[in-house]
Each structure stands twice: as C-alpha cells, then as structure tokens.
Amino acid sequence: MNKLKCKVDTCRHNKDNLCMLNKIQVDGPAAMESRETCCISYAERTNSSQNSSSMGNYSQPSESTDIHCSAEHCTYNENKKCHADCVCVGCCCNDPSVISETECCTFEPRA
C-alpha cells in the first residue's frame, strides 16, 4: 500500500486530504508527464454525496491506499501497480469537475 495525499477537494472520496477508497486507479498509458495522467477513481462531490460512506468500496480516510496504475512510462509503475512510497493526486485547474482535470503529481518518467 502507498501513502496517498489527495489535493482534489472537489472529489467525494476526499476527506481531509485523505482518500476514503481502499484502492484507486491512475490512468495515462502513454503519459510522459504528470499532466497526462488522471485519477480514474475521481467522482465529483455533490450535495447528496457529502458523506457517502455507505456507497461502494469505502473505508475510513487513510494515508494508505492501494494504487493501480496504467502509466507505463512512470518509473514507479511495476506490473500496473504503483511502488512509490508517497503519492500525491492533484489537479491541473482550481476546481476540477471531471476525471481529466486530475493528475498524479508523483509521476516520474522512466530514464
């Protein structure tokens, strides 16, 4: 499991910069830099989802999250699993509302 910090305040899975999901999926099979990745697990926060812990694969907010990753050119990706000790998911705009506006800020291209 990885330590995960989430800076995407508009995601309904984010609570106090921690993820409430047991695992997330990072996408970007052809990514060569972080802005070409995204968190597929992102779901926009709505009024009815302020505390949706009864829906889906939720746990208590935790720093430890299993990260599956399709960013083949990232140095931390081994067999579609992230092996970075600490991962930060962020956004490329102020208030993201769709998956493509998120990114894995930890992405590091293979040498």
C-alpha positions in Angstrom: 0.0 0.0 0.0 1.1 3.5 -0.7 0.8 6.7 1.3 -1.7 8.8 -0.6 -2.3 12.5 -0.2 -5.2 13.9 -2.3 -5.4 17.6 -3.1 -8.6 17.3 -5.1 -11.1 19.0 -2.8 -14.0 18.5 -5.3 -13.7 14.7 -5.1 -16.4 13.0 -3.0 -13.8 10.4 -1.9 -11.5 13.1 -0.4 -11.8 13.7 3.3 -9.2 15.9 5.0 -6.8 15.3 2.0 -7.0 11.6 2.5 -8.9 9.1 0.3 -11.8 7.1 1.6 -11.4 4.4 -1.1 -9.4 1.3 -0.3 -7.8 1.5 -3.8 -7.7 4.0 -6.7 -6.9 3.7 -10.4 -4.5 6.1 -12.1 -4.7 6.2 -15.9 -2.3 7.5 -18.6 -0.8 4.6 -20.6 1.0 6.9 -22.9 1.8 9.6 -20.3 5.2 11.2 -20.4 4.5 13.8 -17.7 2.1 14.1 -14.8 -0.5 16.3 -16.6 -1.1 13.4 -19.0 -2.3 11.2 -16.1 -5.5 11.2 -14.2 -7.3 9.6 -11.3 -10.0 7.4 -12.8 -11.5 7.0 -9.3 -12.4 10.7 -9.1 -16.1 11.4 -8.6 -17.3 14.9 -8.3 -18.7 15.9 -4.9 -22.3 16.8 -4.9 -24.7 17.9 -2.1 -26.0 14.4 -1.8 -22.5 12.8 -1.7 -21.0 14.9 1.2 -20.7 11.8 3.3 -21.4 8.8 1.1 -19.6 6.2 3.1 -22.5 3.8 2.6 -21.8 3.7 -1.1 -19.2 1.5 -2.8 -15.7 0.5 -1.7 -15.2 2.9 1.2 -13.2 2.8 4.4 -12.2 5.4 6.9 -10.0 8.1 5.4 -6.4 6.8 5.5 -3.0 7.6 4.2 -2.6 4.0 3.0 -4.3 3.2 -0.3 -3.6 0.6 -2.9 -2.8 2.3 -6.2 -3.3 0.5 -9.6 -1.7 2.4 -12.4 -1.7 2.2 -16.2 1.0 4.9 -16.7 3.5 2.6 -18.4 6.3 5.2 -18.7 6.3 6.0 -14.9 9.4 4.9 -13.0 7.1 3.8 -10.1 4.9 1.5 -12.2 5.7 -2.2 -11.9 3.2 -4.5 -13.4 0.4 -1.9 -13.2 0.9 -1.2 -9.5 2.4 1.9 -8.1 5.5 1.4 -5.9 6.2 5.0 -4.9 6.3 5.3 -1.1 4.2 8.5 -1.1 1.8 9.6 -3.9 0.1 12.9 -4.4 -3.0 13.3 -6.5 -3.7 16.8 -7.5 -5.5 18.8 -10.2 -4.5 20.9 -13.1 -7.2 23.5 -12.5 -8.7 25.2 -9.5 -11.9 23.3 -9.1 -11.9 20.1 -11.2 -15.3 18.6 -12.1 -14.2 15.8 -14.4 -11.6 13.0 -14.3 -9.3 14.6 -16.9 -8.7 17.6 -14.6 -6.9 15.4 -12.1 -3.4 14.2 -12.2 -0.8 12.0 -10.4 1.7 14.7 -9.2 4.2 11.9 -8.3 4.6 10.7 -11.9 8.2 10.4 -12.8 9.2 9.4 -16.4 11.5 6.4 -16.7 15.1 7.3 -17.5 
